[in-house]
Amino acid sequence: MADIKYYDVILKPVITEKSMAGMGEKKYTFLVHPEANKIQIKEAVEKMFEGTKVAKVNTQNYDGKKKRRGMTVGRTEKTKKAIVQLTEDSKDIEIFAGL
């Protein structure tokens, strides 16, 4: 397994209606590195966003979609999504504040 630093774990936030509805319950959704585990995701969120405390992390693995161009068949890249639940006394994550 590759040596993954905390700043390489979180790739980008997921902005959908369902993920925005979860923000009221302090649940935030991120696309993460496919080889990152729950402990690494928890540490990355707590280091990158000061004042946050993670209660739990749920992850989902997605296989790449099948794509075809003429006779050539391939797949897109595999992805991993993490839903991070913060504790009640934790600060909110600022990147989601204006949305």
PASEBA-1860 file (N, C-alpha, C; in nm, 3 decimals):
! residues 99
1> MADIKYYD> 0.084/-0.118/0.000/0.000/0.000/0.000/0.088/0.124/0.000 ~ 0.048/0.222/-0.074/0.125/0.345/-0.087/0.119/0.425/0.042 ~ 0.225/0.504/0.066/0.229/0.591/0.183/0.146/0.716/0.151 ~ 0.028/0.725/0.212/-0.065/0.834/0.183/-0.058/0.936/0.296 ~ -0.028/1.061/0.262/-0.026/1.169/0.360/-0.168/1.220/0.380 ~ -0.192/1.291/0.491/-0.328/1.334/0.524/-0.384/1.432/0.420 ~ -0.299/1.511/0.358/-0.347/1.606/0.258/-0.375/1.542/0.123 ~ -0.337/1.415/0.105/-0.368/1.341/-0.017/-0.494/1.256/-0.003
9> VILKPVIT> -0.547/1.244/0.118/-0.660/1.155/0.142/-0.788/1.213/0.084 ~ -0.821/1.338/0.118/-0.945/1.400/0.072/-0.920/1.464/-0.064 ~ -0.995/1.419/-0.165/-0.976/1.472/-0.300/-1.065/1.592/-0.326 ~ -1.197/1.579/-0.297/-1.288/1.692/-0.316/-1.420/1.665/-0.245 ~ -1.493/1.770/-0.212/-1.625/1.749/-0.149/-1.728/1.709/-0.254 ~ -1.830/1.638/-0.209/-1.940/1.598/-0.296/-2.056/1.695/-0.271 ~ -2.099/1.764/-0.376/-2.206/1.863/-0.364/-2.328/1.810/-0.440 ~ -2.419/1.745/-0.368/-2.544/1.697/-0.424/-2.657/1.734/-0.328
17> EKSMAGMG> -2.780/1.715/-0.372/-2.894/1.746/-0.284/-2.892/1.657/-0.160 ~ -2.860/1.532/-0.177/-2.859/1.439/-0.064/-2.749/1.474/0.036 ~ -2.630/1.510/-0.015/-2.522/1.545/0.077/-2.549/1.678/0.146 ~ -2.617/1.769/0.080/-2.651/1.898/0.143/-2.757/1.877/0.252 ~ -2.847/1.782/0.233/-2.949/1.754/0.335/-2.885/1.695/0.460 ~ -2.777/1.622/0.444/-2.708/1.562/0.558/-2.629/1.661/0.642 ~ -2.605/1.780/0.588/-2.527/1.879/0.663/-2.599/1.926/0.788 ~ -2.731/1.919/0.791/-2.806/1.956/0.911/-2.777/1.862/1.027
25> EKKYTFLV> -2.740/1.739/0.996/-2.706/1.639/1.097/-2.555/1.628/1.116 ~ -2.480/1.725/1.062/-2.333/1.729/1.067/-2.270/1.609/0.997 ~ -2.328/1.573/0.882/-2.271/1.469/0.796/-2.218/1.537/0.670 ~ -2.091/1.513/0.640/-2.027/1.573/0.524/-1.973/1.463/0.434 ~ -1.984/1.483/0.303/-1.947/1.380/0.206/-1.827/1.427/0.124 ~ -1.728/1.339/0.110/-1.606/1.369/0.035/-1.572/1.253/-0.056 ~ -1.508/1.285/-0.170/-1.441/1.182/-0.249/-1.302/1.168/-0.191 ~ -1.259/1.045/-0.165/-1.132/1.022/-0.100/-1.045/0.929/-0.184
33> HPEANKIQ> -0.919/0.919/-0.146/-0.824/0.831/-0.214/-0.874/0.687/-0.203 ~ -0.871/0.610/-0.313/-0.926/0.474/-0.310/-0.859/0.379/-0.211 ~ -0.734/0.406/-0.172/-0.664/0.318/-0.079/-0.669/0.368/0.065 ~ -0.736/0.479/0.089/-0.743/0.534/0.225/-0.841/0.454/0.309 ~ -0.805/0.432/0.436/-0.897/0.362/0.526/-0.968/0.463/0.616 ~ -1.057/0.415/0.701/-1.140/0.504/0.784/-1.056/0.583/0.884 ~ -0.952/0.523/0.938/-0.867/0.593/1.034/-0.794/0.708/0.965 ~ -0.743/0.685/0.845/-0.674/0.791/0.771/-0.770/0.903/0.734
41> IKEAVEKM> -0.893/0.870/0.699/-0.993/0.972/0.663/-1.026/1.056/0.786 ~ -1.043/0.993/0.900/-1.073/1.065/1.024/-0.961/1.162/1.058 ~ -0.836/1.116/1.053/-0.722/1.202/1.083/-0.711/1.318/0.985 ~ -0.737/1.292/0.858/-0.727/1.396/0.756/-0.830/1.506/0.779 ~ -0.953/1.470/0.813/-1.058/1.570/0.836/-1.024/1.653/0.959 ~ -0.977/1.589/1.066/-0.946/1.661/1.189/-0.825/1.752/1.172 ~ -0.728/1.715/1.087/-0.610/1.800/1.065/-0.640/1.913/0.967 ~ -0.717/1.886/0.863/-0.741/1.986/0.760/-0.841/2.093/0.804
49> FEGTKVAK> -0.939/2.055/0.884/-1.042/2.149/0.928/-1.033/2.161/1.080 ~ -0.974/2.271/1.127/-0.948/2.288/1.270/-1.079/2.299/1.348 ~ -1.080/2.240/1.466/-1.196/2.245/1.553/-1.300/2.138/1.526 ~ -1.271/2.048/1.432/-1.367/1.940/1.403/-1.327/1.814/1.478 ~ -1.426/1.741/1.523/-1.406/1.611/1.587/-1.497/1.511/1.517 ~ -1.437/1.406/1.466/-1.512/1.307/1.388/-1.566/1.199/1.481 ~ -1.696/1.174/1.471/-1.759/1.068/1.550/-1.745/0.934/1.477 ~ -1.779/0.930/1.347/-1.765/0.806/1.271/-1.750/0.837/1.123
57> VNTQNYDG> -1.702/0.737/1.050/-1.679/0.749/0.906/-1.740/0.628/0.838 ~ -1.822/0.652/0.736/-1.875/0.545/0.652/-1.816/0.560/0.513 ~ -1.775/0.450/0.451/-1.714/0.456/0.319/-1.790/0.369/0.221 ~ -1.782/0.408/0.093/-1.844/0.332/-0.015/-1.745/0.326/-0.131 ~ -1.722/0.207/-0.184/-1.635/0.188/-0.300/-1.721/0.178/-0.425 ~ -1.677/0.247/-0.531/-1.747/0.243/-0.659/-1.651/0.195/-0.766 ~ -1.693/0.095/-0.843/-1.615/0.052/-0.959/-1.632/0.154/-1.070 ~ -1.536/0.156/-1.162/-1.545/0.247/-1.274/-1.656/0.206/-1.370
65> KKKRRGMT> -1.713/0.305/-1.437/-1.818/0.277/-1.534/-1.757/0.223/-1.663 ~ -1.831/0.138/-1.733/-1.786/0.088/-1.862/-1.803/0.198/-1.965 ~ -1.700/0.221/-2.041/-1.704/0.319/-2.150/-1.653/0.252/-2.276 ~ -1.707/0.297/-2.390/-1.668/0.237/-2.517/-1.647/0.346/-2.619 ~ -1.545/0.331/-2.698/-1.518/0.421/-2.809/-1.484/0.335/-2.930 ~ -1.584/0.315/-3.014/-1.566/0.225/-3.127/-1.557/0.083/-3.077 ~ -1.451/0.013/-3.118/-1.432/-0.125/-3.077/-1.360/-0.137/-2.944 ~ -1.302/-0.028/-2.896/-1.224/-0.031/-2.772/-1.317/-0.016/-2.651
73> VGRTEKTK> -1.303/-0.106/-2.558/-1.384/-0.105/-2.438/-1.293/-0.086/-2.318 ~ -1.334/-0.001/-2.226/-1.253/0.021/-2.106/-1.341/0.063/-1.990 ~ -1.277/0.101/-1.882/-1.349/0.146/-1.762/-1.289/0.277/-1.715 ~ -1.374/0.358/-1.651/-1.324/0.478/-1.588/-1.261/0.440/-1.454 ~ -1.205/0.537/-1.388/-1.131/0.513/-1.265/-1.224/0.473/-1.149 ~ -1.176/0.386/-1.061/-1.250/0.351/-0.940/-1.249/0.470/-0.846 ~ -1.356/0.486/-0.769/-1.364/0.597/-0.674/-1.408/0.543/-0.538 ~ -1.386/0.626/-0.437/-1.428/0.593/-0.302/-1.490/0.718/-0.241
81> KAIVQLTE> -1.604/0.700/-0.177/-1.676/0.811/-0.116/-1.681/0.788/0.034 ~ -1.660/0.897/0.112/-1.665/0.887/0.257/-1.769/0.984/0.311 ~ -1.855/0.935/0.401/-1.951/1.020/0.470/-1.901/1.033/0.614 ~ -1.867/1.156/0.652/-1.806/1.182/0.782/-1.910/1.243/0.875 ~ -1.932/1.179/0.990/-2.025/1.229/1.092/-1.943/1.299/1.200 ~ -1.972/1.428/1.224/-1.902/1.504/1.327/-1.978/1.495/1.459 ~ -1.908/1.521/1.569/-1.972/1.521/1.700/-2.054/1.647/1.717 ~ -2.141/1.650/1.818/-2.230/1.765/1.841/-2.153/1.891/1.880
89> DSKDIEIF> -2.044/1.877/1.956/-1.969/1.995/2.000/-1.863/2.039/1.899 ~ -1.857/1.974/1.785/-1.760/2.005/1.682/-1.801/2.128/1.601 ~ -1.700/2.200/1.549/-1.728/2.312/1.458/-1.771/2.258/1.322 ~ -1.847/2.341/1.248/-1.885/2.303/1.112/-1.766/2.321/1.019 ~ -1.771/2.255/0.904/-1.665/2.267/0.804/-1.696/2.388/0.717 ~ -1.599/2.479/0.703/-1.623/2.608/0.639/-1.647/2.601/0.490 ~ -1.592/2.501/0.420/-1.609/2.497/0.274/-1.754/2.474/0.234 ~ -1.835/2.421/0.324/-1.975/2.397/0.297/-2.063/2.512/0.346
97> AGL> -2.006/2.615/0.411/-2.084/2.718/0.477/-2.166/2.803/0.380 ~ -2.111/2.839/0.265/-2.181/2.928/0.172/-2.275/2.859/0.077 ~ -2.291/2.729/0.088/-2.371/2.655/-0.010/-2.512/2.634/0.037
END
